[in-house]
Structure formats: structure tokens, C-alpha cells
Amino acid sequence: MSLEKHTTPASNAGFQYQFERALLALVKGHNGDFVGIETLDDISIKMSSGDFLLEQNKISLQEDTEIFGNRSKNLWNTLSTWISAIKSQEIDLNRTIFFLVTNKKCNSSVVLEISQAKTDEEAEKCISVLKNTAISPTDSLKPLMDNVLSADTHDALRQLIIKIELIELSDPASILDEIKQSLQIPTFASEHIDAIVFNLAGWLQNTVMQLWFNNSSAWISHEAITNQIFSIVASLKRNTSRERLKHLIALNPADIASQKGATFVKQLYLISDEHDLVEEAIENYLCCKSEKARLSLEGEITNNDWIDFDNQILTRWKNGKRRIIASESNKSEKEQGLLIFTDISDFKADLAGAPTNQLYLSQGTLHRMADEKSVGWHPHYKELLK
């Protein structure tokens, strides 16, 4: 029986376990490595060197279950599958290591002896134990035992036993912990490690399911998972470098009250008597001040980025002011001032080469400039504010 025919997409409790093992293999791998899910085995690792690692993953949610018991179908079916693949030359014994992976502690004598056998002599002893165990087989086990213990596969079985290792992972969290420890991510992304693993797991599952849907073998390269990690980290960095939603920024009522007599507030009263306009301006001013400090500290926004941000706003204000004064000369200066303010009130400048999402960042900057008298709304604001 070939390995490709033997394996089918998992649909039981081992599905998640299998994907976690695959994700671990991917993040621990190297360039040129490929990890297969339900290809040559439950998990198959094709290394850049040409060597292979094959895993049979068996889990149980029941207490006191011997997954690889001496006469268990799990053990004999796995051995039979590997022997068949060796006979059909799907597997090169000289370049392959085999893993029995389970979430339970194994106590059966056969699998423990197999996992500890490292010499031909020890492997022969294991074969003797297997033969004794195979006496009076059940109908379901007989074809498996016959295939494993047939005379023409004796040498292959001996070599196979030496290449088998047992991995017992009784703590479900241990795989995820190892994945997290194996991820190579920048320091700033460490606090998002759970989200990164969650996203990687979702990407892997979606990718594999799409390959299966297209009747393709699910081989995933180490480069693919590396690119995905880079994309997730880059997205986190962009989010870190982006302004928060306005309602997430806590404002101190005392700080709000302290701005009532600020120059930028006086500028607004030169063109409007609306108190709501002033309150919104104060909020935008304070939110911008707070967020600028955070972005500079955490988001890797440089001083040159802020200079460019200010220049975009200043240029937009100058152009708007000239246009409105020229086109609205029939209106009063107060009305012109309100038009100048309104004209730029929905403008959002780019920051560090990317669009900003929240209006308060540009509006707050405008009010800071108005506080410094670099910009103004009334055509003669400088004279009126002396």
C-alpha cells in the first residue's frame, strides 16, 4: 500500500494536533525545507539536504489509553504503512527518520523497545518481540502483522526499527509554547505573539484546505511561512505606526479646561460663535498631542516624518486661503475665515508615506499651528490677535 493512498485529510480530534505539529516544523525549518500534511505521512518534512522526517500523529482524549499498545491497530498499521512504502521505494531508508508522536504516555513494552533500539542486535530483539506479540492475531490485525513480519521485509524492518523515535507530548500547550519560542520576530512584536501564532495557524489551515480542494498535495515551503510571518509583523508595525481611534484616547477634563483661553481657541472665536466647534477643536488638539507622543515613541515615526506631515497641512492651508480670498471677495472677512477653516476641516495628511485614518491628527496639528499663529482663519488674524 503506497503512502499517498494510505493517507487522507484528517477529520477527527487529531486534525488540530496535526496542524500544530506542521506549524512547528515550518517555523523550526530552514530555507529549502518543505512540510507536507497528509502527503507521505501525517506530517512529512522534506529537508533541503534531501533527507526526510516522517511523523505518525496519534492522539486520544480518553484517560488511560495505550495508543501504541502491543496489539493496537495504531502501532501495527503504522509499521505496515512504513514497510509498504519502503518496499515500493517511496522511502529511502538511508535518508529517512520516523517519528511516532502521541499526546499520551506510552507504557507498552513493544513501542518502548522499538524507540530505544539503536543497533542491529537491539532491532533483532524487537523483531522477536513483535513476532511473539503477533501470535493468534485478530482478523483485523492479521494482514498488518503479516505484512510487517514477512520474510522478504526482515532486513527492511530491522533498519526501520533503528530509525524510529517516540515523541510523547502529554501537555497540549507544549507544542504552542515551542512554536512561540521558535518564532524569530522583532522585539516590538513579542507582546502580540499569541495573535501571530493564531494568524499563522489560520493561514496554514486555509492554504492546506485550498490545496486539498484543488486535489493538490499539501506541501508548504519554509519560505512561505517566513513570508507570512514577515507580512503579519509588517501589518502589526503599520498598526503600531497608525493613530488610534479617537474614543480610545483618554482626555483629562482639567486639560480640556486649561485650553479654553488658548490662542487657537481665540482664532476660532474670530470666525464663529459655536461652542461645539471650540470643544471639538480642543479635543482634536489634545488627542493629536497625545498620539503624536505615542507614535514617536512606539511607532518609529521620525522627526522628518512629522515635518513632512506639517508641511502638507501648511501647503493645503495656504492654497485654500488664497483661493477663498480671491473667489469670495464679496463676503465679509469673518465669513471668509469660516470658509477657510471649513475648506481644510476634512483634510487628512499622509504620515510616513501612508494615509492617516483619523481626522483628529491633521485637525489637531492645524490647531497647534493656529496656536503658534503659523496658520489662521480670519484674513487678518495676526493683527487681531496682537
C-alpha positions as CSV (number, residue, x, y, z in Angstrom):
1,M,0.0,0.0,0.0
2,S,1.5,3.3,-1.0
3,L,1.7,6.2,1.4
4,E,-0.2,8.6,-0.8
5,K,-3.1,6.1,-0.9
6,H,-2.9,5.4,2.8
7,T,-3.3,9.0,4.0
8,T,-6.5,11.0,3.9
9,P,-7.3,14.5,5.2
10,A,-7.9,14.3,8.9
11,S,-11.4,14.8,10.2
12,N,-11.2,13.9,13.8
13,A,-9.7,15.3,17.0
14,G,-6.2,14.8,15.7
15,F,-6.8,17.5,13.0
16,Q,-5.8,20.4,15.1
17,Y,-2.9,18.5,16.7
18,Q,-1.6,17.6,13.2
19,F,-1.7,21.3,12.1
20,E,0.1,22.4,15.2
21,R,2.8,19.9,14.6
22,A,3.1,21.0,11.0
23,L,3.3,24.7,12.0
24,L,6.1,23.8,14.5
25,A,8.0,22.0,11.8
26,L,7.7,25.0,9.5
27,V,8.8,27.7,11.9
28,K,11.8,25.5,13.0
29,G,12.8,24.7,9.5
30,H,15.3,26.2,7.1
31,N,15.3,27.6,3.6
32,G,14.7,24.9,1.1
33,D,12.7,22.7,3.6
34,F,9.1,21.6,2.8
35,V,6.5,20.3,5.2
36,G,3.7,18.1,3.9
37,I,0.4,17.4,5.6
38,E,-1.3,14.1,4.6
39,T,1.3,13.6,1.9
40,L,3.9,10.9,2.6
41,D,2.6,10.7,6.1
42,D,0.5,12.6,8.7
43,I,3.4,15.1,8.7
44,S,6.3,14.8,6.3
45,I,9.4,17.0,6.3
46,K,11.4,17.2,3.1
47,M,14.7,18.8,4.1
48,S,16.9,20.8,1.7
49,S,19.6,18.2,2.1
50,G,17.3,15.6,0.6
51,D,16.6,13.8,3.9
52,F,13.1,13.1,5.2
53,L,11.4,13.1,8.5
54,L,8.0,11.2,8.7
55,E,5.5,11.5,11.5
56,Q,2.6,9.4,12.5
57,N,0.4,11.6,14.9
58,K,-1.9,9.7,17.2
59,I,-3.9,11.4,19.9
60,S,-6.6,10.4,22.3
61,L,-8.9,12.4,24.6
62,Q,-9.6,9.3,26.8
63,E,-7.9,8.6,30.0
64,D,-5.6,5.6,30.4
65,T,-5.5,4.9,26.7
66,E,-2.5,3.0,25.3
67,I,-2.3,4.5,21.8
68,F,0.6,2.4,20.6
69,G,-0.2,-0.7,22.6
70,N,1.5,-4.0,21.8
71,R,-1.5,-5.3,19.7
72,S,-3.0,-1.9,18.8
73,K,-4.0,-1.1,15.3
74,N,-2.2,2.2,15.6
75,L,1.1,0.5,16.0
76,W,0.8,-2.2,13.5
77,N,-0.9,-0.1,10.9
78,T,1.9,2.5,11.2
79,L,4.6,-0.2,10.9
80,S,2.8,-1.8,7.9
81,T,2.4,1.5,6.1
82,W,6.1,2.3,6.5
83,I,7.2,-1.2,5.4
84,S,4.9,-1.0,2.3
85,A,6.4,2.4,1.4
86,I,9.9,1.0,1.8
87,K,9.1,-2.0,-0.4
88,S,7.6,0.3,-3.1
89,Q,10.7,2.5,-2.8
90,E,8.7,5.6,-1.8
91,I,11.0,5.9,1.1
92,D,14.8,5.8,1.1
93,L,15.6,4.2,4.5
94,N,19.1,5.7,4.4
95,R,17.7,9.2,4.3
96,T,14.6,9.0,6.5
97,I,13.8,9.2,10.2
98,F,10.5,8.0,11.5
99,F,8.5,9.5,14.4
100,L,5.7,8.1,16.5
101,V,4.1,11.2,18.0
102,T,1.3,11.0,20.7
103,N,-0.3,13.0,23.4
104,K,-0.2,10.1,25.8
105,K,2.5,8.5,27.9
106,C,3.4,5.1,26.3
107,N,3.8,2.1,28.6
108,S,3.6,-0.7,26.1
109,S,6.8,-2.8,26.0
110,V,6.9,-3.1,22.2
111,V,6.9,0.5,21.3
112,L,9.3,1.4,24.1
113,E,11.8,-1.2,23.0
114,I,11.5,-0.1,19.3
115,S,12.1,3.5,20.2
116,Q,15.2,2.6,22.2
117,A,16.7,0.2,19.7
118,K,19.9,1.8,18.1
119,T,21.8,-1.3,16.9
120,D,21.1,-4.3,14.7
121,E,21.2,-6.6,17.7
122,E,18.6,-4.5,19.6
123,A,16.4,-4.3,16.5
124,E,16.5,-8.1,16.1
125,K,15.3,-8.4,19.7
126,C,12.4,-6.1,18.8
127,I,11.5,-8.2,15.9
128,S,11.4,-11.3,18.1
129,V,9.1,-9.4,20.5
130,L,6.9,-8.4,17.6
131,K,6.7,-12.0,16.4
132,N,5.6,-13.2,19.9
133,T,3.1,-10.4,20.0
134,A,1.7,-11.4,16.6
135,I,0.7,-14.9,17.8
136,S,-3.0,-15.6,17.3
137,P,-3.8,-12.2,15.7
138,T,-7.3,-10.8,15.3
139,D,-8.8,-10.8,11.8
140,S,-8.2,-7.0,11.5
141,L,-4.6,-7.2,12.7
142,K,-3.6,-10.3,10.7
143,P,-2.9,-8.7,7.3
144,L,-1.0,-5.9,9.0
145,M,1.1,-8.2,11.1
146,D,1.8,-10.5,8.1
147,N,3.0,-7.5,6.0
148,V,5.3,-6.3,8.8
149,L,6.8,-9.7,9.6
150,S,7.0,-11.3,6.2
151,A,10.4,-12.9,5.4
152,D,11.1,-10.7,2.5
153,T,10.9,-7.5,4.6
154,H,13.0,-8.7,7.6
155,D,16.1,-6.6,6.7
156,A,14.0,-3.5,6.0
157,L,12.1,-4.0,9.3
158,R,15.4,-4.2,11.2
159,Q,16.7,-1.0,9.6
160,L,13.3,0.7,10.1
161,I,13.2,-0.1,13.8
162,I,16.6,1.6,14.3
163,K,15.2,4.7,12.6
164,I,12.1,5.0,14.7
165,E,11.8,7.6,17.5
166,L,9.0,8.1,20.0
167,I,7.7,11.6,21.0
168,E,5.3,11.9,23.9
169,L,3.6,15.3,24.3
170,S,1.1,14.9,27.2
171,D,0.7,18.7,27.6
172,P,-1.3,20.2,24.7
173,A,0.2,23.6,25.3
174,S,3.7,22.4,24.9
175,I,3.5,22.5,21.1
176,L,2.2,26.0,21.0
177,D,4.9,27.1,23.6
178,E,7.6,25.6,21.4
179,I,6.1,27.3,18.3
180,K,6.2,30.7,20.2
181,Q,9.8,30.1,21.3
182,S,10.9,29.2,17.8
183,L,9.4,32.2,16.1
184,Q,12.0,34.8,15.1
185,I,10.2,38.1,15.4
186,P,11.3,41.7,16.4
187,T,11.1,42.8,20.0
188,F,8.1,45.1,19.4
189,A,6.0,42.2,18.1
190,S,6.6,40.0,21.1
191,E,3.6,41.2,23.0
192,H,1.5,40.1,20.0
193,I,2.9,36.6,20.0
194,D,-0.4,34.9,20.6
195,A,-2.1,36.8,17.7
196,I,0.8,36.0,15.4
197,V,0.6,32.3,16.1
198,F,-3.2,32.4,15.7
199,N,-2.8,34.1,12.3
200,L,-0.2,31.7,11.2
201,A,-2.3,28.7,12.2
202,G,-5.3,30.1,10.3
203,W,-3.2,30.8,7.2
204,L,-1.7,27.3,7.2
205,Q,-5.1,25.6,7.6
206,N,-6.7,27.8,4.8
207,T,-3.7,27.1,2.5
208,V,-3.8,23.4,3.0
209,M,-7.6,23.2,2.7
210,Q,-7.4,25.1,-0.6
211,L,-4.7,22.7,-1.9
212,W,-6.8,19.7,-1.0
213,F,-9.8,21.3,-2.6
214,N,-7.8,21.6,-5.8
215,N,-6.7,18.0,-5.5
216,S,-3.1,19.0,-4.9
217,S,-0.6,17.7,-2.4
218,A,-0.3,19.9,0.7
219,W,3.5,20.7,0.6
220,I,4.3,24.1,2.3
221,S,7.7,25.6,2.0
222,H,9.7,27.2,4.8
223,E,10.0,30.3,2.7
224,A,6.2,30.6,2.5
225,I,5.8,30.6,6.3
226,T,8.7,33.0,6.6
227,N,7.0,35.4,4.2
228,Q,3.7,35.1,6.1
229,I,5.5,35.9,9.4
230,F,7.0,39.0,7.7
231,S,3.6,40.0,6.4
232,I,1.9,39.7,9.9
233,V,4.8,41.5,11.6
234,A,4.7,44.3,8.9
235,S,0.9,44.6,9.5
236,L,1.5,44.9,13.2
237,K,4.1,47.5,12.6
238,R,1.8,49.5,10.4
239,N,-0.9,49.3,13.1
240,T,1.6,50.5,15.7
241,S,2.6,53.3,13.4
242,R,-1.1,54.3,12.9
243,E,-3.1,56.6,15.0
244,R,-5.7,55.1,17.4
245,L,-9.4,55.7,17.2
246,K,-10.3,59.0,18.9
247,H,-12.5,57.5,21.5
248,L,-9.7,55.3,22.7
249,I,-7.6,58.3,23.8
250,A,-8.5,59.3,27.4
251,L,-8.6,63.1,27.9
252,N,-8.3,64.7,31.3
253,P,-11.1,67.2,32.0
254,A,-8.6,69.6,33.6
255,D,-6.5,69.6,30.4
256,I,-9.6,70.4,28.4
257,A,-10.5,73.3,30.7
258,S,-6.9,74.6,30.5
259,Q,-7.2,75.2,26.8
260,K,-10.3,77.5,26.9
261,G,-8.1,80.6,26.6
262,A,-5.6,79.2,24.1
263,T,-4.7,81.1,21.0
264,F,-6.2,78.5,18.7
265,V,-9.5,78.8,20.6
266,K,-9.4,82.6,20.2
267,Q,-8.8,82.1,16.5
268,L,-12.0,80.1,16.2
269,Y,-14.0,82.8,18.0
270,L,-12.8,85.3,15.4
271,I,-14.9,83.4,12.8
272,S,-17.6,81.6,14.7
273,D,-19.6,81.7,18.0
274,E,-20.2,78.0,18.0
275,H,-19.1,76.4,21.3
276,D,-19.4,72.9,19.9
277,L,-16.8,73.9,17.3
278,V,-14.4,75.0,20.0
279,E,-15.0,71.9,22.1
280,E,-14.3,69.7,19.2
281,A,-11.1,71.7,18.4
282,I,-9.8,71.3,21.9
283,E,-10.4,67.5,21.8
284,N,-8.6,67.2,18.5
285,Y,-5.7,69.3,19.7
286,L,-5.3,67.2,22.8
287,C,-5.8,63.9,21.1
288,C,-3.2,64.9,18.4
289,K,-0.7,65.9,21.1
290,S,-1.1,62.6,22.9
291,E,-1.0,60.4,19.8
292,K,2.0,62.2,18.4
293,A,4.0,61.4,21.5
294,R,2.9,57.8,21.4
295,L,3.6,57.4,17.7
296,S,7.1,59.0,18.0
297,L,7.9,56.7,20.9
298,E,6.4,53.4,19.8
299,G,5.6,53.7,16.1
300,E,9.1,54.6,14.8
301,I,7.8,57.9,13.3
302,T,10.8,60.1,12.8
303,N,11.1,63.9,13.2
304,N,11.4,64.2,9.4
305,D,8.1,62.4,9.1
306,W,6.4,64.9,11.3
307,I,8.0,67.8,9.4
308,D,6.6,66.5,6.2
309,F,3.2,66.0,7.8
310,D,3.2,69.6,9.0
311,N,4.3,70.8,5.6
312,Q,1.4,69.0,3.8
313,I,-1.1,70.7,6.1
314,L,0.6,74.1,5.8
315,T,0.6,73.9,2.0
316,R,-3.0,72.9,1.9
317,W,-4.0,75.8,4.2
318,K,-2.0,78.3,2.1
319,N,-3.6,77.2,-1.2
320,G,-7.1,77.1,0.3
321,K,-6.7,80.6,1.9
322,R,-5.5,82.2,-1.4
323,R,-8.3,80.6,-3.4
324,I,-11.1,81.5,-1.0
325,I,-10.0,85.1,-0.5
326,A,-9.8,85.5,-4.3
327,S,-13.1,83.8,-5.1
328,E,-15.2,85.0,-2.1
329,S,-14.2,88.7,-2.0
330,N,-17.9,89.7,-1.8
331,K,-18.2,88.0,1.6
332,S,-17.2,89.5,5.0
333,E,-13.8,88.7,6.4
334,K,-15.5,86.6,9.2
335,E,-17.3,84.6,6.5
336,Q,-14.2,84.2,4.5
337,G,-12.4,83.0,7.7
338,L,-15.1,80.4,8.3
339,L,-14.8,79.2,4.7
340,I,-11.0,78.9,5.0
341,F,-11.4,76.8,8.1
342,T,-14.2,74.7,6.6
343,D,-12.2,74.1,3.4
344,I,-9.4,72.3,5.3
345,S,-11.5,70.7,8.1
346,D,-11.7,67.3,6.3
347,F,-8.1,67.2,5.1
348,K,-6.0,64.3,6.2
349,A,-2.3,64.4,5.6
350,D,-0.1,61.4,4.9
351,L,2.2,60.3,7.7
352,A,5.5,58.4,7.0
353,G,4.3,57.7,3.4
354,A,1.0,56.2,4.4
355,P,-2.5,57.8,4.6
356,T,-3.8,58.6,8.1
357,N,-7.2,57.3,9.1
358,Q,-8.3,59.6,11.9
359,L,-9.2,63.2,11.2
360,Y,-8.1,64.5,14.7
361,L,-4.4,64.0,13.8
362,S,-4.5,66.6,11.0
363,Q,-7.0,68.8,12.7
364,G,-5.1,68.8,15.9
365,T,-2.0,69.7,14.0
366,L,-3.8,72.6,12.4
367,H,-4.9,73.9,15.8
368,R,-1.3,73.6,17.1
369,M,-0.2,75.7,14.1
370,A,-3.1,78.1,14.9
371,D,-1.9,78.3,18.5
372,E,1.6,79.2,17.2
373,K,0.0,81.6,14.7
374,S,1.6,79.8,11.8
375,V,-1.9,79.5,10.3
376,G,-5.1,81.3,10.9
377,W,-8.7,81.6,9.7
378,H,-9.6,85.2,9.7
379,P,-7.8,87.0,6.8
380,H,-6.2,89.4,9.4
381,Y,-5.8,87.0,12.3
382,K,-2.3,88.2,13.2
383,E,-3.3,91.8,13.6
384,L,-6.4,90.8,15.6
385,L,-4.5,88.6,18.0
386,K,-1.9,91.1,18.9
